[in-house]
């Protein structure tokens, strides 16, 4: 495990201290978890962008045509205009 010296603005330190206490975890654990969540979000975005670049419109339309139009939209569906 590595040690990192981190400088935080006072307001952030106060908030992380309060939240960590409320959650029953250490500040270190809070920051490590927050960092891991941010990294996962960035990696997911990269993955989806790479995956989307491999997509082909004709293959998408072919797959979509197999679904059919027999089912009305669910009341929770969002209409795209």
N, C-alpha and C positions, 0 to 999 in steps of 0.2 A: 504494500500500500504506500502511496506517496503522500507527502505533506505539501500543502500549498498555503502560502501566506496570501490572504485576500483582504483587500481594502474595500470597505463598504461605506457609503454615505451613512451618517448617523440615523437618518429616518429609515433606511432599509434595515440596518442592524436592529433597531427598535422593533420593527414589524416582524422580522424573522424570529427574533427572540420571543415575542408574544405568541406568534402562530405556533412555533415549536413547542412552547409550553402548553398551549391549548391542545395540541395534537399528541402530547406526551412523548415527544421525540427530541433528540438533541439538535442543536443548530447545524452541526456537521451532517447529520442524517438528512435534515430538511434540504440543505444546499445540495448534497450529493443526489438526492432524489429529483430535485428541480432540474439540475443539470442533465441527469439521465433522460428526463421527460423531454426537455428541449432538444437534446441530441436525437432522440427517437423521432420527434416531429420533423426535424430537418432531414434525417435519413429517409423517412417515409416520403417526404415531398420529392426528394431526388429520385427515389425508386419509381414513384408514380409518373414523374416526368419522363424517365427513361422508358417505362412500360408504354406510356401513351405515344411516344415517338415511334414505337414499333407497330402500332396499330394501323390497320388498313380500313379505309372507309367502306370499300366494297365488301369486305368480310363482315364488318359490323352490320351493314344493311342486310346481307344474306342471313346472318344469325337472327336479326330482328324480324325478318320476314317469316321465320318459322314460328314465332310467338303467336301470330294471328291477332285478330281484333275481336275475339269472342267475349272478352271480359271488360265490363265497364270500369272506368276509373274508380278506385277506392275513394271514399269521402275524404281521406287524409292525403291523397295525392295532390301535388301542386301542379296547377296548369302552367305550362310554359307558353308564353305568347311571343 
